[in-house]
C-alpha cells in the first residue's frame, strides 16, 4: 500500500508548525499545506525549508482564518469590520441566509493569488500542490482550478483522481469525535483508527489520511476549535506503534510530488 500522510494547516500558528515539523522529522508525515497569510509565515517557512526534499509542501487556500494578505478594503465580501476573514461557519450562515454565495469571485481570486505569490516569494519555487481549506463553494472551487492551471500546479483532488488514473481512498479525519468538546478531542485517536482499520487500509493500492497535526498555543485557541485533536494526530504519526506498523506492513510513504511524477512518466 502507498500512503499519503497529510496534515492541513501548516503555519496556522507557530505551535502547529513546530508540531508538523516534528511529525516530518520524527515520524511518518510527508505532506502538508501552508497558510500563507499568517503574520509568522516567514518564520514557519524557515522551519520547514530543511524538510522540502522529503515532503510535498502545498498551499492551503485560506479564506476563513486570520487576516488576508490583500488590503481588507479590497475584499469587502470576505472580511468583517475588523478586517479579518469571516469564519467558515459565518460564511456558510451568510450563504444560507442570503440564498446565494456571499463571496465575490474577483475578491476570492485576488486573495488566493496573493497567497500563492507569497509562497513563491518565501520558497523561491511554486507550491507542490494546492488544497482547499474549510469553506468552499462551486464558484470558489472553480477559482482554485483556474489558479492551479495558471501556475501549472497540481490541485490535490486532481492528482488523486486524474493524474494517476487510480482510485485513491481518502480517510479524512473520520476518527475525530464530534462535537469538538475538549473531552471528545482528548478521546479521539488517529493511531487507534489506523490500527482498528488496518486490514481495510492495507487492502488499498493508494490511501490518503488527512489529519491536523501540531502542538497547541494561545494563538491556536483563538483561531480554531481544533486544539487537542492536533496533539493526538501528531502522537499518531510519531508513535513507535505507527512506525512499526509502517515497517511491518511494508507501507510506502509517498507525496503528491510522487503522484504527479507518475503522470509525467
Secondary structure, 3 states (H helix, E strand, C coil): CEEEEEEEEECCCHHHHHHHHHHHHCCCCCEEEECCCCCCHHHHHHHHHCCCCCCEEEEEECCCCCECCCCHHHCCCCECCCCEECCHHHHHHHHHHHCCCCCCHHHHHHHHHHHHHHHHHHHCCCCCCEEECCCCCHHHHHHHHHHHHHHCCCEHHHHHHHHCCCCCEEEECCCCCCCCCHHHHHHCCHHHHHHHCHHHHHCCCEEEEEECCCCCCHHHHHHCCCCHHHHHHHHHHHCHHHHHHHHHCCCEECCHHHHHHHHHC
